[in-house]
Amino acid sequence: MQKVKYIAIAAVSFVMLFGIAIWHIILPDQETSRSERRNLAQAPALTAEGIFSGDYMEELETYLLDQFPGRDGWRTIKAVTRFDLFRQLDNNDVYLVDDSVFKMEYPLKEDQVAYAANKINEVVSTYVPSDRIYYSIVPDKNYFVAEEQGYPHMDYDRLVEIMTSTVNGQYLDIMDLLSVDDYYRTDTHWNQPDIVDVAQFLADGMGLGVSLTPEGGYTENTLSPFYGVYCGQSALPVEPDVLTYLTSDATNAASMTGVEFEGKWPVYTTTKFDGMDGYDVFAGGAQAVITMESPLAKTDRELVIFRDSYGSSISPLFLEGYSKITLIDLRYIAAKLLPDFVELNENQDVLFLYSTSLLNSGMLLK
C-alpha cells in the first residue's frame, strides 16, 4: 500500500512537471500583460557572450516567469490565499476596504516633495511669463481610509506644508471637496462625473468667472468593463468599474493636437479603451504636450496645466470656459525643451495640478 502511494505521488509530480513544460512549449508567447499593464519578457537570444556573462540565464529566468502558463490564475490563487487563508492585511502593498482596492503610499519622502516644489518654482521663473500662477494637490485614495483602517500612510499635512511654504503661487485646496467615493474602486484615479465641482472650484479660484456646466448639463457616456490598475496589482477577482466620460457641445466641438501624434484628435479617444489602460480614453493618455482648442468656450482665456495623469480627466471639463488648454507632463518632457513645443505668454492662467503620489516621487519631473 505504501509503495502504491509513492508511485501515485511520483506519477502526479511527473505529470505536473512535464505537463506544465509541454503546456509552456505549446502556448504562444504573449507580448503584453493587460492585467499587469506591462510588456512581458520574450525568449532571449542564445549567444556565447550571454552565456559567459550570465545575462542569458537571468533573462531566461525572467522570460520563463513572465510566460508561465496560467500566470494570472496562479497570481490570483496566491492573493486569495494570503487574504482569505492566512488573513494577511495586504498583498504586495495592495489592500481592500469594502469593495474598493487601495495601494499603500508611504512613507512621506520629504526630499522628493521638496524637489517637486522647487521644480515648479524653477519652471515658473525660467519659462512662464504669466504672473497668474496656481497650484493644487490631488490626494491619493489612502488619504481617505488608511489611517482609520490602520494602514501605513504618508504624512499628508507635512506634504502640504512643504508645498505651501516653498511654491511661489496661489494654493487652491481641493482636498475637502473630495471623498473616497469620487475615485474608481479598482483604480487610482478620480471619476470624472464626481469632479465637476472640483473643476469649478479651480476655475473660480483662477478668476474665470463663468459656469463650467453646460446648459442642460453634461451627457454621461459609459464604457465597460473598466479594469483599473489595482485589478492587476491585487490579482484578486474584483468586480470591474464602469468608465464614464462627460460630453457637451463644447467637448464635442473641441479638438486636440499633440507632439506625439499626427492631425487632430477628439478629446476623448474611446478607441484606447481596449488598450493597455482604459483610462487613456481621457486626453489620449500619457502624453508630453497636448493642446486642446475649444471654439464654443464661454471666454477667450487660455489655461496651461502642468499635470500628471489626474489632469487627463479633469481637463475636458475646462473646455466650457477656456478657449485653449495646454497640458504639459514634465515626466515625459524636460523643462528646458518647453520653448520648443509650448507657447507660453503673460495672459495665460497657469495651474500646477499634481497628485500626492507624484509629489512623493517628485524627481520624476524633468
C-alpha positions in Angstrom: 0.0 0.0 0.0 2.9 2.3 0.9 4.5 1.5 -2.4 1.3 2.4 -4.3 1.2 5.8 -2.6 4.8 6.6 -3.5 4.1 5.6 -7.1 1.0 7.8 -7.2 2.9 10.8 -5.8 5.7 10.3 -8.3 3.2 10.0 -11.2 1.4 13.2 -10.2 4.6 15.1 -9.8 5.8 13.8 -13.2 2.6 14.8 -14.9 2.6 18.3 -13.3 6.3 18.9 -14.1 6.3 17.8 -17.7 2.7 18.8 -18.3 3.4 22.4 -17.5 6.6 22.2 -19.5 4.7 20.9 -22.6 2.0 23.5 -22.0 4.6 26.2 -21.9 6.0 25.0 -25.2 2.7 24.7 -27.0 1.3 28.1 -25.9 2.4 31.1 -27.9 4.3 33.7 -26.0 2.3 36.8 -25.0 3.8 40.2 -25.8 1.9 42.1 -23.0 0.0 41.5 -19.8 -3.0 43.7 -19.7 -3.7 42.8 -16.1 -0.2 43.9 -15.1 -0.1 46.7 -17.7 3.4 46.0 -18.9 5.3 44.3 -21.6 6.3 40.7 -21.0 9.8 39.3 -21.4 10.5 37.5 -24.6 12.8 34.5 -25.3 16.4 35.7 -25.1 18.8 35.1 -27.9 21.3 32.3 -27.2 24.8 33.7 -27.6 28.2 32.8 -26.2 28.6 36.2 -24.8 25.3 36.0 -23.0 26.1 32.5 -21.5 29.6 33.5 -20.3 28.4 36.8 -18.8 25.4 35.1 -17.0 23.0 37.5 -18.7 21.4 34.7 -20.7 20.3 32.7 -17.6 18.9 35.8 -15.9 17.0 36.8 -19.0 15.8 33.2 -19.4 14.5 33.1 -15.8 12.6 36.3 -16.3 11.2 35.0 -19.6 10.0 31.8 -18.1 8.3 33.5 -15.2 6.6 36.1 -17.4 5.4 33.4 -19.9 4.4 30.8 -17.2 1.2 29.0 -18.2 -1.8 30.3 -16.4 0.2 33.1 -14.8 -2.8 35.3 -13.9 -4.6 32.3 -12.4 -1.6 31.5 -10.1 -1.3 35.1 -9.1 -5.0 35.1 -8.1 -4.6 31.9 -6.1 -1.6 33.4 -4.2 -3.5 36.6 -3.5 -6.7 34.9 -2.3 -4.6 32.6 -0.1 -2.9 35.5 1.5 -6.1 37.4 2.2 -8.6 34.6 3.0 -6.5 31.7 4.4 -3.6 33.5 6.1 -5.6 36.6 6.9 -2.9 38.9 5.7 -3.9 42.6 5.6 -2.2 43.3 2.2 -0.7 41.6 -0.8 2.3 43.5 -2.3 1.1 46.6 -0.5 -2.4 46.3 -2.0 -5.3 46.1 0.4 -9.1 46.0 0.3 -11.6 48.2 2.1 -15.2 47.2 1.5 -15.3 46.6 -2.3 -12.5 49.1 -3.2 -8.8 48.3 -3.8 -6.0 50.6 -2.5 -2.3 50.6 -2.6 -0.2 51.9 0.3 1.6 55.1 -0.3 4.2 55.7 2.4 6.4 57.0 3.9 6.5 60.6 3.1 9.7 61.3 1.1 10.3 65.0 2.0 13.3 65.3 -0.3 11.1 64.2 -3.2 8.3 66.7 -2.3 10.8 69.5 -1.9 12.3 68.7 -5.3 8.9 68.9 -6.9 8.2 72.2 -5.2 11.5 73.7 -6.3 11.0 72.3 -9.8 7.7 74.2 -10.0 9.5 77.4 -8.9 12.3 76.8 -11.5 9.8 76.3 -14.3 7.8 79.4 -13.4 10.9 81.7 -13.1 12.6 80.4 -16.2 9.8 79.7 -18.7 6.4 81.1 -17.6 5.9 84.9 -18.2 2.4 84.9 -16.6 2.1 86.0 -13.0 -1.2 84.1 -12.7 0.3 81.0 -11.1 -1.8 78.5 -9.2 -1.2 75.0 -7.8 -3.4 72.3 -6.3 -2.8 68.8 -4.8 -4.9 65.7 -5.6 -4.9 63.3 -2.6 -4.4 59.6 -3.4 -7.2 57.3 -2.2 -5.2 56.3 1.0 -5.8 59.9 2.3 -9.5 58.9 3.0 -9.2 55.5 4.6 -5.6 54.4 5.5 -5.5 56.0 9.0 -8.9 54.8 10.2 -8.2 51.3 8.8 -4.8 51.0 10.4 -2.7 51.0 7.3 0.6 52.9 7.0 0.3 56.2 5.1 2.3 59.3 4.4 2.1 62.5 6.5 -0.3 64.5 4.2 -0.2 67.6 6.4 3.6 67.7 6.2 3.4 67.3 2.4 1.0 70.3 2.1 3.2 72.3 4.5 6.3 71.7 2.3 4.5 72.7 -0.8 2.8 75.8 0.6 6.0 77.0 2.2 8.0 76.6 -1.0 5.9 77.1 -4.1 5.6 80.7 -5.3 1.9 80.7 -6.3 -1.6 80.6 -5.0 -2.6 77.4 -3.4 -6.1 76.1 -4.3 -7.1 73.5 -1.7 -9.4 70.8 -3.1 -8.9 68.1 -0.5 -12.1 68.8 1.4 -14.1 68.7 -1.9 -13.2 65.0 -2.4 -14.1 61.7 -0.8 -13.1 58.1 -1.5 -16.4 57.7 -3.4 -15.1 60.2 -6.0 -12.5 57.6 -7.2 -12.7 54.4 -9.1 -12.9 51.2 -6.9 -10.3 49.4 -8.9 -8.1 52.3 -10.0 -6.0 55.1 -8.5 -7.8 57.9 -10.5 -10.8 60.1 -9.8 -14.1 59.5 -11.6 -14.9 62.4 -14.0 -18.6 62.9 -13.1 -17.7 63.3 -9.5 -15.2 66.1 -10.0 -17.2 68.7 -11.9 -17.4 70.7 -8.6 -13.6 70.4 -8.3 -13.1 71.8 -11.8 -15.5 74.7 -11.0 -13.7 75.4 -7.7 -10.4 75.6 -9.6 -11.8 77.8 -12.3 -13.3 80.1 -9.8 -10.0 80.3 -7.9 -8.3 81.4 -11.1 -10.9 84.1 -11.7 -12.5 82.6 -14.8 -16.0 83.9 -13.7 -18.2 81.5 -15.7 -20.0 78.3 -15.1 -18.3 75.1 -16.5 -21.6 73.2 -16.5 -23.3 73.5 -19.9 -27.0 74.4 -20.2 -28.9 71.3 -19.6 -26.0 69.6 -18.0 -23.5 67.1 -19.4 -24.3 63.9 -21.2 -22.9 60.8 -19.5 -21.3 58.1 -21.7 -20.1 54.8 -20.4 -17.6 52.2 -21.3 -17.2 48.9 -19.5 -15.8 46.8 -18.1 -13.0 49.1 -16.8 -10.3 47.1 -15.0 -8.3 49.7 -13.1 -4.6 49.4 -12.4 -5.3 47.8 -9.0 -7.1 44.9 -10.6 -3.8 43.5 -11.9 -1.8 44.6 -9.0 -4.1 42.9 -6.4 -4.6 39.8 -8.6 -7.9 39.5 -6.9 -11.2 38.6 -8.7 -12.7 42.1 -8.0 -15.7 43.5 -9.9 -14.6 46.0 -12.6 -15.7 49.6 -12.7 -17.6 51.5 -15.4 -15.7 54.3 -17.0 -17.9 57.3 -17.5 -17.0 60.4 -19.6 -18.9 63.6 -19.9 -19.7 65.3 -23.2 -21.3 68.6 -24.2 -21.5 70.7 -27.3 -18.2 72.3 -26.2 -16.3 68.9 -25.7 -17.8 67.6 -29.0 -16.6 70.6 -30.9 -13.1 70.7 -29.3 -10.1 69.1 -30.9 -6.7 68.0 -29.6 -3.2 68.1 -31.0 0.0 66.8 -29.6 3.7 66.4 -30.3 3.3 62.6 -30.2 0.5 62.1 -32.8 -0.5 63.4 -36.2 -3.5 65.5 -37.0 -6.4 66.5 -34.7 -7.9 64.1 -32.3 -11.1 64.3 -30.2 -10.6 65.0 -26.5 -11.9 61.5 -25.7 -10.1 58.8 -27.6 -12.5 55.9 -27.0 -10.5 53.6 -29.3 -7.9 53.4 -26.5 -10.4 51.9 -24.0 -9.4 48.3 -25.1 -5.7 49.1 -24.9 -3.3 48.6 -22.0 -5.0 51.2 -19.9 -8.7 52.1 -20.4 -8.1 55.4 -18.6 -6.2 56.5 -21.8 -9.7 57.5 -23.1 -9.1 60.8 -21.4 -6.9 63.2 -23.4 -5.1 60.4 -25.2 -3.4 59.1 -22.1 0.2 59.7 -21.2 1.5 62.5 -23.5 4.3 65.1 -23.1 2.4 68.1 -24.5 -1.2 68.3 -25.6 -3.2 71.4 -26.8 -7.0 71.5 -26.7 -8.9 74.1 -28.8 -12.5 74.9 -27.7 -14.4 77.0 -30.3 -17.5 77.1 -28.2 -15.8 78.2 -24.9 -17.5 80.9 -23.0 -14.3 83.1 -22.8 -11.2 83.6 -24.9 -9.0 82.8 -21.9 -6.2 80.3 -22.1 -5.2 77.7 -19.5 -1.9 75.9 -19.1 -1.9 72.8 -16.8 1.3 71.2 -15.7 -0.1 67.8 -14.7 0.2 64.1 -14.1 -2.4 61.5 -15.1 -5.2 63.1 -13.0 -5.2 66.1 -15.3 -6.3 63.9 -18.2 -9.8 63.5 -17.0 -10.4 67.0 -15.5 -9.1 69.0 -18.4 -12.1 68.4 -20.8 -14.3 70.0 -18.1 -12.4 73.3 -18.5 -13.4 73.4 -22.3 -16.7 75.1 -21.4 -14.8 78.1 -20.1 -11.3 78.2 -21.7 -10.8 78.5 -25.5 -7.3 76.9 -25.4 -5.9 74.5 -22.9 -2.3 73.2 -22.9 -1.4 70.1 -20.9 2.2 69.6 -20.0 3.6 66.5 -18.3 7.1 67.0 -17.1 7.6 63.3 -16.6 7.8 63.0 -20.4 9.4 66.2 -21.5 12.3 68.1 -19.9 11.5 71.7 -18.8 14.4 73.0 -20.9 12.5 71.8 -24.1 9.3 73.7 -23.3 10.2 76.7 -25.5 10.4 74.4 -28.5 7.0 72.8 -28.1 4.8 75.2 -26.0 3.6 78.8 -26.5 3.7 80.4 -23.1 2.6 84.1 -22.6 1.8 86.6 -19.9 -2.0 86.3 -20.5 -2.4 82.6 -19.5 -3.7 81.1 -16.3 -1.1 78.5 -15.2 -2.1 75.6 -12.9 0.2 73.0 -11.5 -2.0 70.1 -10.7 -0.2 67.1 -9.1 -1.3 64.1 -7.0 0.3 63.3 -3.7 1.7 60.1 -5.3 3.6 62.1 -7.9 4.8 64.7 -5.4 6.1 61.8 -3.3 8.2 60.8 -6.3 8.9 64.3 -7.3 12.2 63.5 -9.0 10.2 62.1 -11.9 9.7 65.7 -13.0 12.4 66.5 -15.5 
